[in-house]
Amino acid sequence: MLPSIASRLAAELNVRESQVRATIELFDGGATVPFVARYRKEVTGGLDDTQLRQMDERLRYLRELDERRDAILRSIAEQGKLTPDLESALFAADNKTSLEDLYLPFKPKRRTKAQIAREAGLEPLADWLMADPSRDPEVEAAAFVNAEAGVPDGKAALDGARAILIERFAEDAELIGRLRDALWKEGEVVASLVEGKAETGAKFSDYFTHREAVAQLPSHRALALLRGRNEGVLSLSVKYQPDETPVTERSEFEKRIAARFGIADQGRAADKWLLDTVRLCWRAKIFLSLELELFSRLKEMADAEAIKVFAANLNDLLLAAPAGRRATLGLDPGLRTGVKVAVVDTTGKLVDTATIYPHAPRNDWDRSISVLAALCARHKVDLVSIGNGTASRETDKLAQELMKRHPELGLTKAVVSEAGASVYSASELAAREFPDLDVSLRGAVSIARRLQDPLAELVKIDPKSIGVGQYQHDVNQSHLSRALDAVVEDCVNAVGVDVNTASAALLSRISGLNGTLAANIVAWRDENGAFPDRRALLKVPRLGEKTFEQAAGFLRVMDGANPLDASAVHPEAYPVVESIVSRSGRPVKTLIGDSAFIKTLKAADYTDERFGVPTVMDIFRELDKPGRDPRPEFKTAVFQEGVEDIKDLTPGMVLEGVVTNVTNFGAFVDIGVHQDGLVHISALSAKFVDDPRKVVKAGDIVKVKVLEVDVPRRRIALTMRLDDAPGASSRGAKGPARDGDRQAGRRQAGSSSAETAMAAAFAKLRR
């Protein structure tokens, strides 16, 4: 009998079955991963958000698998062919591929050559030759000639018998499974240039003659090869034996098929015919099918890895350090069209806009500084946020000059990624938020706000438009969307939001809420004023107790009557705090932040049948540092003056930069020259690095040394090992980083939109 989904998940995740059952019950009841991870630790036995996400994904897969298994069992039973052994094999199948292998012989299909041959009465001929290879095929075939049945001669009879055997061999589930695994382990992907595509497909030049073991092919190269094939530039095939192998020699795969069915060359009359049948079966049927499957599997695995990379980078970007509630001047750089300027107050509200023309062709430098100084003084601006697109360094220089001429303003400047700003500007959300504001100025607002709070601003943009992935347009879009939505949900709930200031876009990412409820919250707030406490949320239309349970702990009411409403303590757990207040005789306000007192408390003294030690310890931590933000402290990178273009770089320079993207082969760093440099994985640390994310993450400020500069091809090799000698390869002793690796993450110089390194490379590839 098939083990339950709970037991299968428990075995896969190495946790207790009781934990899995409890978690599934919560999920089926509508609970979200953030809610379960934070507020149901006693129920799940302390499963963390990573384990819960894995369980959620696998639960979906296993349920789909069981539904498909049930459908297959019904189909075979209706055909009257379901045997106990077959049923056991179907129940033992632990993945969709194995299940389909078993179903293949029973799957309704169009009339095949084998079916036609059976209808002509040729199956006994196939069986006789298999059972007794000493029989002469031509002699035996003569007895099956039947013109009326469509068998005019002995050759036709043998062809029909061969078709029956080929289908029989190809539908042996155990054999196909072994051949599939062997081809994956032993096969090589071979890429070659499609004739006449050398010029138009130059971006794939690394792969015009490329050969690599299937099992060792990294995800970014697999996706590059598949894209090259899709664009008609590359031809891909799988090789399973050395090129010098004689055509007449049987491959190891043919030998495996022959061995499975007891076929061997012993000099008997039917041996050659049977071996030729095996060869035809392998080359014309099984291999072709497995080759398609292999590329499909390669795509799935590459997709999974690419999505993992994208998700990790997105997580880092969303949890980048916020500058906080400080009035900010946003500058969206431009040359001919000018620099768009927006000022937002401490709450992110737009208070002023302008357009200045400091750069060529107008070069209105002094007046631009005067306009900016006046805006900063009028609105008490603290921060200047500069988008990193075209004219970013020139605009950064303008801000530097502003600060030099007007030190009394006390400004701090920072360059931020404007990835997705143009997408937001033209979105329906932006149109609703700023109906009377020119589209070009909306981007400046976004640039200002993303310095104040990257998370609150970036949630307004489709995660796929933020551009911190590799080949994100090539991967399975539904899987990508689900993974990125999960990242956004986890990040937003990890930080929590102020229910009285948060946008509908941000609120919609809170556990238990959706777009409609978020809009209802904002509408209620606009009509009635600020929420005085968390319980007031229940007055919002369509927000019931169940939703309140899921969302309340992640929504903050600042400066309300109950200080706990500004913390991550869930309202359902307020009785625990009330018990502490009762025993200590101290008001809640005096408990908050009193670390010395909180350290004297014992969790066991406040537990009951509902709240165990994990929840009570979480409450203690919240009382110690209520509403603590998991994001790091705000810092800015300082680009070196005079280094504004790739031509200004020389090997040996040590520069400060910002990590824009982390891939499996290294990290891309913005050093302020409109072209990110690559720190190969081998140059990230003096120690061996197996995963770049263990060393750096998107948004990190790092010091790098320039190793090589290729101006014509706009390539910069960097190292974080500052004692490396200039001119050394970015891959140390392993040779230069291949073009395909760079192409997976390079940013196009001078891009009018400030996409990250990898995103712009993809845009370039698409063109």
N, C-alpha and C positions, 0 to 999 in steps of 0.2 A: 504494500500500500504506500502511496506517495506521502512522504513526511509533510507536515503542515508548513505553510509559508513562514510562520513564526520560528519553527525549529530550523528551517533552512537559513533564514536570516541570522539566527543566533550563531549557527555554525560559521557562516561567512564572516560575520563581524566579531566573532570571538567574545560574545556576551551571553548572559543568561537568557533562556527562552522567556522567562517571566518578564524581563525588561522589555523584550521585543513585543510581547503580547500587550503589555500596558501601553507602550508607545503607539502601536497600531490602533488601539482603541482611542487614544487621544487624537491621532491624525483623522481617523474616520469620524470623530465627533466635531471636526472642523478646527482643531487646534493647529497653530502654525509652528514651524521649527523654532523661531525666536522665543515664543511663549513657552513652549515645552522645555527648551534648553534653560531658560531663566527661572521659570516659576513652577516647574513640576519635577524637580530633581529627585524628590522622594519617590515619586511614581515610577520614573524611568531608571532609578538606580544611578543617577548622576551621569547619564549619557550627555556628551557635549554636542555643540552644534554641528561639528564635522561629522560625527557618528550619525547624528540624526538626519543630516542631508544625505549621507550614503544610504541610510535605511529607507528614506523617502524615495530615492531613485530606484533602489533595488526592489522595493515593495511594488512600485509601478511595473517594473519589468517582470517580476515573478507572477503578478496577477495577469498580465498580458499573456505570459507563457502558459499559465494554467487555463486561461480561456481558449487559447489555441489548441492545447492538448485535448480539452473536452470536445472541441469541434472535430478534431481528427479522430478521436475515439468513436464519436457518433457516426462519422462518415464511413469508417472501416466496418463498424458493426452493421450498418445498413447494407453494406455489400456482402455481409455474411462471411467475412474473412478475418474477424478478430479472434485470434488464438490467445491462450493464456500466456505463452512466451512473448508474443508481440505486445500484448497489453503490459506485461512487466517491463519490456524494453521501453515502451512509450512513457511509462511512469518514471523510469530511471533517467530519462533524457533531462539534463539540467540546463539546456540552452535551446534557443530557437533553431539553430542550425542542425543539431542532432535530431531534433523533433521532425524537421522537414526531411532529413535523410531517411528516416524510418517511414515516413508517409509517402515518399516518392513512388514506390511500386503500386500504391493504392490510390494515388491522386488522379482524379478524373482528368483525362487529357485528350487532345485530338488524336485521331487514328494514326498510329505510328506504323512504320514498316514492320515492326515486330508483331503488332496486333493483326495486321493484314496477313502476315506469314502464319500466325496461329490459326486464323480463320481458314487459311488454305490447307490446314492440316500438316504443317511442317514442324511442329514442336517435337514430335517423336524422333525426327531425323536429328535435330539438335541434341536431344537427350541421348540417343544412341552413340553419337560421335563423342560426346563428353564421357559417357560411361565406359566406352570401349574404343580407345583411339587406334586399336589395331584394325578396325573396320576401314575400308577404303571409301573416302567421301564420295567419289564419283560413282562408284558402284552402288552405294547405298542411296544416293540421290536419285538414281534412275527409277527407283520404285515409287518416287513421290511426284513424278511428272504427271500433271493434270491440267491440260489446257483450259478446261472449263473453270477450274479454280484459279486461273491466272498463273499457272506454273508450266510454261511451255517446254522447258528443258531442264537438264540436270543442273546447269549453272544457276538458273533461277531458283531451283530448290535449295541449293547451297547458299545462295545469297539470302534467302528467307531464313534459313536456319542460323546463319551468321547474325542477322539482325536480331533474332530472338536471344542469342547468347550475349550480344553486345548490350542489349537492354538489361538482361539479367545481371551481367557483371556491373553495369553502371548503377544499378539500383540496390547493390549490396551495401547497406548502411555502415557496417563495421569496416569494410574495405575502403569505402569513400572517406570515412573519418581518418583512417591511417594515411591514405594518400594525401589528403588535405594537409595534415600536420607535417608530413614529410616535405611537401612542396614548399610550405612556409619556412621550414628550417633549412632546406637545401637549395631552394630556388634563388635566382637573381633577377632583379628588374633591369632590363636593358632598354635604354633610350637612344633613339637615333633621330636625326633631322629629317623632316619631311622635305622631299625634293622641292627646291624653289622657295623655301621659307627662311633661308639664312638671314636675309636682310630684314624682313618684316618681323622675324622672331628673334632679333639680336638679343633681347633681354633674357632669353633662355640659352644663351651661347654656352653656359657652363654644362649644359646637358645635351649638347648636340651629339656627343659620343660619351655616354655615361653608363656605367655598369656597377651595381651595388647589391649586396646580399639583402634579400627581402627583410629578414629578421633584424638587420642592423640599420635599416633606412630610417633616419629621424623624421619626425612629423613635418617639419618645415620643408624638407627636401621632397618628401612624398607629395605634399600639396603643390609644390612648384612643378613637379613632373606631371601631376594630373592636370594642373592648369595648362601646361604646355600642350598636353594632348587635347584638351578641350578646345584650345584655340587653334588647333590644326597645325601646330609647329612641330610637335614631337610625336613620334610613333613609339609606343611602349609595348613590350612583350616580356614574358617570363621565360628564362632559360633554366633548364633543369639538368643539363649535363654539359661537360666541356665542349667548346666549339670544335675541337679536333676529333671528337668521337665519330667514327665511321657511321655512315647512314644505315648500314646493314646491322650494326650492333644494337642489341636490345638494351634499352635503358633500365635503370634500377626500378623504375616505376612499372614498366612492363613485366619485369621479373616478379615484382610483388603481386601483381594481378594473377599472373600464371601460377604462382605458388599458392595463392588463396584457393584456386579451383583445381589444384593437382595437375596442371598442364605442364609438360616437360618434353624436351626433344630427346626421345629414346629410340628414334629411328622407326617408329611405327607409322602406319599409313596416314593417320589423321593428325599426327603431331604438328606438321608444318601448317596445315590448314587451321588448327586451333591456335597456334602461336601467331599466325597472321591475323586471326580474329582478335586476339589480345592486343596486338599492335594497333589495329584499326580502332578498337574500342578506346584505347588510351589516347591516341593522337587526334581522332576525329570526334570524340564524345567527352570522355572524362576530363582530359586535360583542358579542353576548351571551356568546359563548365567550371573547373577549378580555377582556371586563370581569371575568369570573370569574378568568381568569388574572392580570389586573392586580392584583386584590385579593390573590390568592394570592402573587404576586411581592412586592407591597408588604409583606405579612405576613412573608415570608421575609427580606426585607432589614431590616425593623424588628426581627425576631427576632435577626438576626445582630448588629445594632448594640446591642440591649439586652443580649444575652449578652456582647458585648465590654465594655460598661460594667460589668456585674455582675462579670465576671472580673477586670477591672482593680481594682475596689474590693475584691474578695475578696483579691486578691494583696496589696494595701496593708494590709488588716486582719490577714491572717495573718503578714505580716512586720513588724508593729508592734513597737516596742521592748519587750523583756522586762525586767522589774524584776530578774530573776535569782533566785538561791537565797537568799531572805530570808523569814523567817517572816511570814505574812500573815494578817490578820483580814479575812474577807469579810463584808460587810453587804448583805443582800438587803432593800431598803427596803419598808416596808408601813405602813399606817395602822392600821386596825381589827385586822388579823391580826397586827400586830407586825412588828418587824425581825428577820429570821432571821440568826443569827450562826454563822460557822464559822471555826475557826482551823486553818491548815495549816502544817506545819513547813517547813524549808528545802527538803525534797525533794518537797513537795506532799502529803505524807501528812496525812490528817485526824486532828487530835489533840483537838479539843474543839468543842462546839456549845452554843448557847443561843438563847433567844428573849426579846427585850426589847420593852417597850411605851412608848417615849418620847413618842409622838405621840398626838393625839386618837384615841379618847375617853379613854384612861387617863392620858396626860400624865405617865407615871412617869419623868421626866427624870433626876433625880439618881440614882435607883437604877440606871437604865440605864447611866449613865456609870460608876458604881461597878462594875457587872458587867463592862463592857468593860475598865476599868483593871485589874481583877484578872486577866482572861484574858490581857491583853497582858503583864503582869508575869510571870505563871506560865509563859508559853510564849515569853518574850523576843521578842515581836512587833516587827517593824520597820515594816511597811507596813499601811495600812488601805485596803481596796479596796471602793468603794461602787458598787452598781449604779445605773444612771441611769434607773430606772423611776419609778413613783409614789412620792412622798415622798422622792425622791432628794435634793433640796436641803435638806429638813428634816433628813434623816439626815446629810448633809454638814455641816450646822451642829452636829449632835450630835458628830461626829468632831472638829470644830474646837474645841468646848468641852472634849472629852476631852484634846486636845493642850494646851490652855491650862491646864487644872487639873493636868495631870500631865506637865510638861515633862521630867521625869526619864526618861520612857519613850522619848523620842527618836523619836517616830512621824512618818511621812510618809504623807499620804493622797492618794488619787487616785480620780476617778470613772471607771468603765469602762462600756463598752456591755455590757448583759446580754442582748443579742439572742441568742435561741436557748437561753438558760439554762433556761427552762421546758420546752423540747423535750427537752433533755438530761436534766433531772430525772425526766421520766416515761419515759425510754427504757429499753430492755432492758439497754443497756450500763451505765447508772447503777444499775439494779437489781442487776446482777451485782457492780458495784464496791462498792455500799453497800446490801447486802440488808436491813440492820436499821435504816437511816436513813430518817427521814420524808422524803417527796418534797419538801416545802417547804424542808427544810434542804439538800438536794442542790444547789439553785440557789445557795445561799450559798457552797458549796464551789467550784462552778464560777466564781463571781465572784472568789473569792480566787485561784484558780489562773490565771485568764486574765490577771491582773496579773503574776504571776510569769513566765508563758510563754504568751502568747496563742496561739501556733501549736500547742503541745502540747495545749491545752484545746479549741480550736475544731475540731480534726480529729475530735473525738468527735461533732460535730453535723453533720447533713446540711447541706452548703453552702447549699442553697436556704433553709434555716431561719435562716441568719445575717442575711438581709435587707438586703443592700447592692445590690440590683438594682432596675430599674424594670420593672414589669409582669411579674415573673418567672413568675407563674402563668399568664400568657397566651401565653408563647413556647413553641416546640417543646421539650418536656420532655426528650426523649432528647438533643437537641443541647445543651441547657443542662447536663444532668448530665455529658455527656462533657467539655464545656469547663471546668466547675467542678472536676471530678475532676482534669483536667490541671493546673489552677492549684494545687490542693492538693498534687499529686504534685511539681510543680516547687518549690513553697515548702519542703516538708518535706525534700526532697533537697538543696536549696540550703543549708539550715541544718545538716542531719545530725542524728542522734539518738544519745543515750547508750543503748547496748543493754542496760545493766544497770539503768536506771531508767525507760525509756520504756514507755508503756502499749501494749497490743495495738493500740488504735486508731491510735496514732502509728506503730508499727512496720509496720502493714499498708499504709501509704502509701509505704514505702521501695521503691525500685526492685527489682523481682524478687520482692517478697513479696506475700502476700495475707492474708486474714483467718485462714485455717487455719494458715499458717506463722507468722504473728505470735503466734497463740495458743500454738503449739508452743514458740516461743522463750520466752514468758513462763512456760509450764509447766515447761520445762527449767530456767529460772532459779530458779523457786520451789523446785524439787526438789533442785537441785545447787548453788545459790548463784550468785554473780556469775560471768560469763564472764571467765576470766583473760586471754584474748586473742581475736583475731578468728577464728583457725583453729578454736577450740572451737565455733564456730557449726555446723561440719560434723557435730557430734554430735547436733544437733537432728533429730528425726525428719522425714523428707521434705525436708530442706534439703540438696540435692546441690551438686556443683561448679558447675553452670551457674547456679543461684540464688545461690550464694556469689559468683560472679563479678559478677553484677548488683548485689548488695546490699552487699558488704563495704566498699566505699569510702565509703558513706554512714552506716555504723554505727560508732560510736565506743566504744572500751573505755578508760575513763579510769583513770589510775594503774595501768596494766597493766605487765607485764614489758617490753614493747616500746613505747617512747613513740610510735612511728609509728602504733600502733593508735588513738591519740587524735586523729589527723589525718585529712585527706582524701586522703592518699597511699594509692593502692590497693595491696593486698598484692602484686599482680602486678608492681608497680613498685618494690618494696623493694630489688631488686638494684641499681637506680640509686643509691639512698641508700647501700647497702653499698659501692658503687664510690667514692662521695665519701668515706666513712669510711676506706676502704682507702688512697686517695691522700693524704688529709689527715692520717691517723694520729690522728684525733680521734673519740671515742665519739659516738654519735648524740645523746645528751642534751646534749652541749656544743655541738653544731651548732644545735640548735633555739633560735631567737630571736637568734642572733648575726648581726644584719643586716650588719655590716661585713664579716664573713667571707663570707657568702653572696653579697654583691655582687662579690666577687673571682672567683667561679666562672663558668666559661663553659659554656653549655649544650651547645655542639658537642662538648665534651670527654667528654660522658656519653651521647651518642646512639648508637643501634645500629639494626639492621634493624627492631626492634619499637618502640622508644621514640624519637620524634623530638623536635625542639626544642620544640614546643608542650607536650608532656607533661613534659619536663625543666624547662621554665620554671615550669609549674604546681607541680612538686615543690619548686623553689627557693622559690616564694611560700609554700608550706605550711610549709617549714622555718623561714622567717622569722617567720610568724605561724600556727602550727598550729591547726587547727580554728577559724579565724576565723569570726565570726558576721557575716553580711551585713546584719543588722538594725541600725537606728540606736540611739543612746544613749537610755536611758530618761529621759523628762522628763514632768512633769505640768502640766496647765493649772490656773490659779488663777481660779476664778469670783469675781466681785466680790461682796463682802458686801452684803447689803441688796437685791440684785437676784435675786429668787427666783421671780418670776411675770411673765408678759407685761405685767401692769399696772404693774410697777416700771420698765419701760423708757421712756425718753424719747429723742426724736431728738437726735443729737449725742453720745450716750454712746459711749465707746470701751471695748470689753470684750475679754477674752481668751476664746477658745473652741476647741473641737475640731471639725475637719472630720469629719462623720459620713458624708457621701455626696457623690460627685462625679458629675454628670450631664453630658449634652452642652450643657446650657444654663446651667450654673453649679454652685455648691457649696452644700451645706447645712451650717450650723455650729451646734453645740450651745453655747449661751452660758449654760446653766444655768437656763432658765425653763420647762422642760418642753415647749418648742416650738422646733424648729430654725428659724433664720432663713435666708433665701436670699440668697446673694451671686451676683447674675446675672453671666454671663460677661463682660459689659461693665464690671463693677465689680470684677473680680479684680485688675486691674493698670492702670497708666497707659498701658501699651503695648497694642497690639492683641493679642487672644488668640483663636486659632482652636480651641484644644482646652484646656478647663479643667484637664486632667490635667498639662499642661505647667507649671502654676502651683501647684496643690495636689493632695494625695491624701488619702484617708481616713486619719484618725489624726493629721494634722498639727495642731499648735497654732498658731493664728493670732490676730492682733489685727484686730478689725473695728469699724466705726462704725455705729451705728443710724441709718438714713435715715428709715424710716417704720415706724409701728406701727399695725396695724389690729386692735384688741382684739376686736371682735365676731366677725370672721372668723379671728382668731388667725393673723395674717400679719405677718411681720417682714422688712423689707427691710434688708439690710446691705451694706456696702461694705468692701473691703480697701484702697481708696484713701482714706486717712485725712484727706486734705484736701478730700474731697467735702463739699458743704454739706448739712446736715440738711434733710430734706424733699425732697431730690432723688429722682428716680425711680430705682428699682433698675436701670433699663435706660438710664439717661442720656437721651440725646436720642431714643431709640427708643420711649419710652413704657413703661408698667408691664409687668412680666412677666405674661403671660397666666395665667389661672387653671389652664388645662390643664397648663402647664409646672409650676406649683407643685404641682398635684395629683399629678403624676408623682413628686414627691419629698418631700411634706410629712409630718411626723410628727404624729400626733394627740396633742393635749395631754392630759396626765394618763393616758397609756396604762398599763395595769397591767403590761404587758410592755414592756421597754425595747427596742422595735424601733427600727431606725434610721429616719431621716426618711422615706425612700421606702417602706420595708416597712410602716410603720403606715398610710401613706396608702393602700396597696393593701388593707390589712385593712379600712380604712374604706370603700373603694370596694366591696369584696365585700359588706359589710353593706348 
